[in-house]
Amino acid sequence: MGSALGKVTEEQPRYEVRGRSTDGSSYEVRAYEPCCVIETSYAAKKMVGGDQGGSFMALARYIGVMSKPENARREKIAMTAPVFMAPSGTVAEEYVMQFVLPKSKFARGAADAPEPKYGSKVVVVKDLPARLMAVRRFSGRMCDDRIASESAALREALAADGVIAVEGAKTQYAGYNPPWTPGPLRTNEVMIEIQSAPVVEAAAT
């Protein structure tokens, strides 16, 4: 997953940039294509905590990172970027972690992907629909305080531009680099699903 120098070479979910904040730097608007993810959950009081590492390893084992692939076809699958994390939205103090499966390999999404072999953590293969996301990028080490401050800055910028988030949308975190990448070279994002944003889209044309 990436390199120590911060370069991201893995396949990423496909999207089209539809616009940017009126100040040009607070966020960009991306229209993501439908994609397929593998997902598991972990209990924690904050996003960075609990069995976060166990969730990462459960997903890594499914694709065969540092182990034989734990999927029904024993099929090794390339790592992608980013790793997504977000509140589950259904259970208090629970978070979900997702790896995106490469669309170049699984064009039909979950219909093409192998079933998981269930271990101590349940891994689910699921399709995500097309989404319009506002995305704010930042560097540095992931921590709950930084995620909270960047999320607040994103929501403030959206409010200033009159952009409305989808009702009930939770802020999602995206991390692009392995743990050994130095903080200043790391690529991180906070994201939130939004409704149509004509002000931002018009400003980008």
C-alpha positions in Angstrom: 0.0 0.0 0.0 1.9 3.0 -1.3 5.5 3.7 -0.4 7.5 5.2 2.4 8.0 8.3 0.2 4.3 8.9 0.1 3.7 8.1 -3.6 0.4 6.3 -4.2 0.6 3.8 -7.0 -2.3 1.5 -6.2 -5.5 1.5 -8.2 -8.1 3.9 -6.8 -11.9 4.2 -7.0 -12.9 6.0 -10.2 -14.3 9.5 -10.1 -14.7 12.7 -12.0 -14.0 16.1 -10.4 -17.1 18.2 -10.7 -15.9 21.4 -9.0 -14.1 23.0 -6.1 -15.0 25.3 -3.2 -15.4 28.9 -4.0 -12.1 29.7 -2.3 -10.5 27.1 -4.6 -8.8 25.1 -1.8 -11.1 24.0 1.0 -12.5 20.9 -0.9 -13.3 19.5 -4.3 -16.5 17.8 -5.5 -16.1 14.3 -6.9 -18.7 12.1 -8.7 -17.6 8.6 -7.8 -18.6 5.7 -10.0 -20.2 2.6 -8.4 -17.6 0.4 -6.8 -17.3 -2.8 -4.8 -15.8 -2.9 -1.3 -15.0 -5.5 1.4 -16.0 -4.3 4.8 -15.8 -5.2 8.4 -16.5 -3.3 11.7 -14.8 -2.6 15.0 -16.0 -1.3 18.3 -14.3 1.9 19.6 -15.1 5.1 21.4 -13.3 7.0 18.6 -12.3 6.1 15.0 -8.6 5.6 15.9 -8.9 2.9 18.5 -10.5 -0.4 19.5 -9.7 -3.3 17.2 -8.9 -1.0 14.3 -5.8 -3.1 13.5 -7.8 -6.3 13.7 -10.2 -5.0 11.1 -7.4 -4.0 8.8 -5.8 -7.4 9.0 -9.1 -9.2 8.4 -9.5 -7.3 5.2 -5.9 -7.8 4.3 -6.2 -11.5 4.7 -9.2 -11.6 2.4 -7.0 -10.2 -0.4 -3.9 -12.2 0.6 -1.6 -9.5 2.0 1.1 -11.2 4.0 -0.9 -14.5 4.1 -2.8 -16.9 1.9 -5.9 -15.3 0.6 -8.9 -16.0 2.9 -11.6 -16.0 0.2 -13.5 -18.9 -1.3 -11.3 -19.0 -4.5 -8.0 -18.5 -2.6 -7.5 -15.7 -5.1 -4.8 -13.1 -4.5 -6.2 -9.6 -5.0 -4.1 -6.4 -5.4 -4.2 -3.8 -2.7 -6.0 -0.5 -3.6 -6.0 2.9 -2.1 -7.4 4.5 0.0 -8.6 2.6 3.1 -12.0 4.0 4.1 -13.2 4.4 7.7 -16.5 5.9 9.0 -19.0 5.6 11.9 -21.3 2.7 11.2 -24.3 4.9 11.5 -26.3 2.0 13.0 -24.6 1.1 16.2 -23.1 3.5 18.8 -19.3 3.4 19.2 -18.9 1.2 16.1 -16.9 2.0 13.0 -16.6 0.3 9.6 -13.4 -0.1 7.6 -13.5 -0.8 3.8 -11.0 -1.7 1.1 -12.1 -1.0 -2.5 -11.7 -4.0 -4.8 -10.0 -3.2 -8.1 -12.6 -2.5 -10.8 -10.0 -3.5 -13.4 -10.4 -7.1 -12.0 -14.0 -7.1 -10.8 -15.9 -5.1 -13.4 -19.3 -6.4 -12.2 -18.5 -5.7 -8.6 -19.7 -8.2 -6.0 -21.1 -10.5 -8.7 -17.5 -11.1 -9.7 -15.7 -11.1 -6.3 -15.1 -14.3 -4.3 -17.0 -14.9 -1.1 -15.1 -14.4 2.1 -14.0 -17.3 4.4 -15.2 -16.1 7.7 -12.8 -16.0 10.6 -13.0 -14.2 13.9 -14.2 -11.0 12.1 -17.0 -11.0 9.5 -16.0 -9.6 6.2 -18.7 -8.6 3.8 -18.5 -8.0 0.1 -20.8 -5.2 -1.1 -21.5 -2.8 -3.9 -21.6 0.9 -3.3 -23.7 3.1 -5.6 -22.5 6.2 -7.5 -22.0 9.1 -5.0 -21.4 12.8 -5.1 -18.7 13.6 -2.5 -17.1 16.7 -1.1 -13.5 15.9 -0.3 -10.9 17.8 1.8 -7.3 16.6 1.6 -4.6 17.0 4.2 -1.3 15.6 5.2 0.1 14.4 8.6 -0.5 11.5 10.9 -4.0 10.3 11.4 -5.5 11.0 14.8 -9.0 11.7 16.1 -8.3 15.4 16.8 -7.0 16.0 13.3 -9.9 14.1 11.7 -12.4 16.1 13.8 -10.8 19.5 12.9 -10.6 18.7 9.2 -14.2 17.4 9.2 -15.3 20.7 10.9 -13.4 22.7 8.3 -15.1 20.8 5.5 -18.6 21.2 6.9 -17.9 25.0 7.5 -16.8 25.4 3.9 -19.8 23.5 2.6 -22.1 25.7 4.7 -20.4 28.9 3.4 -20.9 27.8 -0.2 -24.5 26.7 0.4 -23.8 23.1 -0.3 -26.1 20.7 1.5 -25.0 17.3 2.8 -27.1 14.2 2.2 -29.4 13.8 5.3 -27.7 11.7 7.9 -24.4 11.5 6.0 -21.4 10.7 8.2 -18.0 12.1 7.6 -15.7 9.4 6.1 -11.9 9.2 6.5 -9.6 8.0 3.7 -6.0 7.0 4.3 -3.7 6.4 1.3 -0.4 5.4 2.9 1.2 2.5 4.9 2.0 3.2 8.6 5.7 3.7 8.0 5.2 6.7 5.7 6.4 10.0 7.4 3.6 12.3 8.4 4.4 15.2 6.0 4.3 12.8 3.1 1.0 11.1 4.0 -2.2 11.7 2.0 -5.4 11.8 4.0 -8.9 12.9 3.2 -12.2 13.6 4.9 -15.3 13.1 2.7 -19.0 13.7 3.0 -21.8 12.8 0.6 -23.6 15.9 -0.7 -26.7 16.8 -2.7 -26.2 18.6 -6.1 -24.0 21.6 -5.6 -24.8 24.1 -8.4 -22.8 26.9 -6.9 -19.6 24.9 -6.7 -20.1 23.3 -10.1 -20.8 26.7 -11.7 -17.7 28.2 -10.0 -15.5 25.4 -11.5 -16.6 26.0 -15.1 
